[in-house]
Amino acid sequence: MDPEELLPKKKAPEILLGQDLSDMSEHELHARIAAMEAEISRCRAAITNRQSTKAAAANFFRKP
């Protein structure tokens, strides 16, 4: 077993809205934008899923 496997894994840095950006490098800022865009996509997919579930429930309980 590799000794590095025993070390705790580093978590991705948490993105805080309104965080001071002045200490971040260009690379860090690009990574931050990519992470935020991925989270936006994830949220949009969740919204689509909720809308589908809501529509299916509405169709099921719709009176003829």
Protein Blocks (a to p, Z undefined) as FASTA:
>chain_A
ZZklmpccdddddddehiafklpcfklmmmmmmmmmmmmmmmmmmmmmmmmmmmmmmmmm
pcZZ
